[in-house]
Amino acid sequence: MCIFHLIFTLSLVHIMILIYLFACAAPPPQAPENLEDLCKFIFARVDAEDEGELQAGLVNLYEWLNTDDNLEQTAEGYQVFPIEQEAVDNLDDITRIIGEKQMGAAVAFEHNFNTIDVAAASFVEYWPTVSGSDYEVYEREFTQDASCILEKTCTWNEYNNYSISSWAGLVTVESDLHGQVRWVSTDYGDMIVQRTWMKTPAIITPESLGLKVDAQYFVSVILPQQDNNSIRANATWIETEYGVLPVSEDWAKSQIVSTMVKQEEAIENWLTEEGY
């Protein structure tokens, strides 16, 4: 929430400087077509009854990330084009329309921990503690005990996630999302796939700012690597408007990438500190 802190506390001169900086910010590079296509392909097939296509997509992603310097490049983050309408049509019983304001990003991060440890930190442990983020409310409820995924006594689980976050009481964001996680066996080992989406637009106050987050879609794959390490590859698509805030689209895209990288660093640091 640091951007809101800056806007509300800096002088008019500083705000004009920020407007200049936002307008001149360089966007992240466009993702390679095969990476972008794989992220969208996997997102659309997380719940497929026949996991053959999902397996193929995961294998292709693994091979792409382990070719040349692709992982190193992806760790710095890419922007991706909007997700296709058909990928969100059957998520639940809510009708969704892909808007013109959608921005996307993809990031991959190599962790010095195995897939189960990274999964635990990513969506089982209490996220405000892992991330160091400030939430007024953070509730996550699985349909089955969350430990079954980590213990591999189940290959599928779902959860609802409700949160309220704010900065110094100035801006409050209330969101409600649904998540799904799935183990998939491949020739390169077992991989875990996570997919989430906002069930309804976020509620942001004060409304006078004109801030909107109408939708967010997210997919993550944790892939095994040598020496008991793993790669967590993520892609997200967000439909947002910044209202009266002096934010350029290029700057917003760069911040999405930056946030995703910081989240992976937080996971790595937390696992290290906890002695996993």
N, C-alpha and C positions, 0 to 999 in steps of 0.2 A: 504493500500500500504506500510505498515511499513517494510515488508520483503525487498522490493526493496531499501528502505532507508538504511537498515543495510548493504546490500551487497555492495552498492556503496560507503559508507562512512567509513566503518571500515577498519582497517589495515589488512594485510595478516594474522597476528597471530590470530586476532579476527575471521577472516573468517574460519581459520582452526578449531577454537573452535566451530564455528557454524556448520561446516560440521560434527563434532563429535556429537553435540547435535541433529542435524537433523537425523543422522543415528541411534541414540539410542532412538528417541522419540517413546513412546508407542502409538499404534493406539487406537481409541475408541473401546469399546466392540462391538461385533457383535449384531445387533438388534435381538430381539426374532422373530421367524419365522412369528408369526401371525401379529405382527406390520408391518414387512416388506411387507408381502403379502397384508395387508390392504392398505398401502400407494400406492403400485403399482396398486392394484385393483381400487382404487378411481381415481388415475391419468388417467387411461385408460377409465374411464366412465364419466368424467366431462361433456361431451357434448352429452351424450346418450339421444335419444328422449324419451325412456321409462326409467324413473328415478327409477324404482323399485330396480334394482340391486345396483344403487348408494345409495339409501336410506338404503338398507341392509348393505352396506359397512360402511356407516357413523354410523349407530346404533352399529355395531360391534366395531368400533373404539371407540365410546363413552364408551361402556361397558368395553372395555379393559383398557382404560385410567383410569376409575373409579374403577378398581379392585385392591385390595391390595396396593402395593407401586409402581405400574407400572408407574404412572405419575411422581413420584419422580425420578425413575430410568431414564425415558425417558428425563427428564429435563436436565440431565447431558450429553445426546447425545449418539447416536449409529452410527456405520457405517452400511451401507446396501449394498447388492450386486447390480450389474448393473441391470437397468431396462430392461425388455424384448423388443425385436425388434418390436413385434406386437403392443406395446403400443405407438410407435412413428410413425408407418407407415402411419397413416391417419390424422396427425395433420394439414397438409396443402398439397400443391402440390409439395413440395420439398422432394426428396428421402433422407432418413437418414439411416445410418448404425451405429449400436452400436459398438463402438471401444473397443479395449483391455485396453485403458487407463482410462476407466470410473471409477470414485469413487463416492460413495453415502453416505449420512448421513441423520439421522432423529432426530428431537428435538421437544419436547412439552414444552409449557410454560404456567403457569396459570397466567392470568392477573386479576387485580382488577377492571376491566372495562368490560362492556357488549360487545356482539358480534359486534354491530354496531360501537361503539367507536373504537374497535380494528381494524375493517375493514377500518374505515376512516384513521387511522394512517398508516395502512399497505400498502394501494394501492390507496387512494384518495388524501390525503394531499401530499404536496410537499416533497418527500422522502429525499432529501438532508437536509432539515430543521429537519425532524423527526429524522433521523439517525445521524445527525451531520457530515455526510460524505462530502468530498470535490469533487465536480464535476465541470468540465468546462462547460458541457452541460448536461441538464437533461430535457427531453421532454416526456410527457405522454399524449396521445390523445385517448379518449374513443369514441366508435361508437355512444353511447347515452350519455346524460349528466350523469356524474359520480354520481351525487346526487340521481339518481333514484334507485340505489342499496341501498344506506343508508336509503332512505325513503320508500323502498319496493314498489315503483310504477313500478318497473321492477324486474324480477327474473333472468335476464340474461344480461350480458354486456361484451364487449370485448374492448381491447385497444392495442395500439402499444407504445412501450417504447424505446426511443433512448437516449443513454448517452455516454459521453466522460469523463473519469476520469483520473487523473494523480497524480504522486507524484513528487513535486519539478521539474517538467519538465523532469524527467529522464525516466519514463515509462508511456506511454499513452495507455489506453484501450478504444476502441470504440466498443460498442455493440448495437445490435438491436434485441429486443425480442417482442413476442406477448403474450398477457395475456387474460384470460377468467375468469369471476367470475359468480357464480350461487348460488341462494338461494335454499335450499332443506328443505322441511318440514319433520320432523320425530316425533316419539313418545316422544322424549326427547327435542323437541322444534326445532325452525328453525336454520339451520346451513348454513354457507356460505363457499363455496368451491372456491379456486383460483388455476388456472393452468397457468404456463408460460413456454415458451421455446424460445431459441435463434433461430431467423430466419436464420441466417448465422453465420459462425465462427467469433469470435471477431477479430478485427484488433488491433494488439499490436505492438507498436514501442518503441525502435528500434528493427528491425527484427533480428539483430545480436545476441540478447539474446537467441533466439530460443524458447521463450515463446509462448505457444499456448493454446487457449481455443476454442475447435472446437464445443462444444455443451454443453448446460445446460438445464435440465428439472427440474421443480419445481412444487410441489403441496402443498397446505396449506388448512387446515380445521379449522374454528373457531366454537367451540362448546359451547353452553350455559351451565353455571353452577349455583349452588345455590348462593344466595346473590348478584345477578346481576353481577357475575363474568363470565369469559370465559376462555377456553383453546384454544390456537393456536398451532396446531400440524402441523409440516412441514417436508417434505422430499425433498431432491434435489439429482440430479445425474449430475456429471460434467465430461466431457472428456477434460483433460488438460495435457500438457507437460511443464516441467519447464526449459527445455533447459540447459543452462550453469549454472543455479543456483544450489547450492549444497543442494537440497531438497529431502528428502526421502519420499517414499509413505506414510509411517506411520505418519510422521510429517504433510504431506499435509492433510491427513484425519483428524487429530486432529485440524488443522486450520479451516477446513470447519465447523466442529462442533462448535468450538469457535466463529467463525463469526456468525453462526446462533443464538447462545445464546446471543451474544452481540446485535444483531438486535432486539431480543425480549425485552431485557433490555432497549434498546433505545426507543422502542415503549411505554413501561410502564412509563419510565421517562418523555417522551414528553407529554403523556396524563395527567400525574400528574401535570406537570408544566403548562399545558394549562387549568387546572381546569375542566376537563371533569367530 
